[in-house]
Amino acid sequence: MTCPVCGKEAEAKYRPFCSRRCADVDLGRWLTGGYAIPAGAAEDVDGDGHGDGDGEEKAPRPRPQ
């Protein structure tokens, strides 16, 4: 198994990373948003176009000027 950060062989102590440094680099990427899981649009359960599923029609938000 290779380290996902630098590609070196992983050490058992830090698996799946090769060192504490690479583990910390990976954690830093998660904490600062370097890695992101794409989110889809909210489900529109009730068909009102708002995706909240409560069945209530809502007026559009006013745009800031």
N, C-alpha and C positions, 0 to 999 in steps of 0.2 A: 504494500500500500504506500502511495506517495502522499506527501503533504499537499493539501489543496492550496496553500499559500505560495510556497516556493518550489514545490516539485521534488524535494529531497525525500529520501526514504524516511517513513514515519518511525518514531521511537515509541515503544510500548507505554512509557510513562506519560506521554503527551498525546497519545493516539486520538484522532487521526493526524495530528500535527507532528512535526519533527522536533519542535522545541517550544519552550514557554513563550518565546518571542512571537513565533508564528501563531500560537493560540491567542495571544493578546492582540496581534494585528487583526485576526479574524473577528474577535469580539468587538474591537474598535470599529470595524466596518459595519457590523450589525447595529451598534449603538449610534453611529452617525448617519445611518441611512444609506450606507454604501451598498448594502444588499436590500432589496425590496421585493416583496411578493406582490405581483400585480393584482389589483382588485377589479372585479367586474362591476357593472352597474347594479344598483340595488334591484331586487326582484319587485316587479309591479304586480302584486298578488291580486288586487281588486280591479285592475284595469283603468284606474283614474289617471295614470301617467305620472304619479308622484312616488311610487315605489315603497310607500309606507304600510300598505296593507290594511289601513283603517276604514276604507270606504268613503272617507270624507273628501270633498273637493276643496282645494285650497287655492286662494288667489295667488298669482305670481308675486314674488318678492320685488319690491321697487329697486331699481338699480341706483347705486350711489352716484352722485353727481360731482 
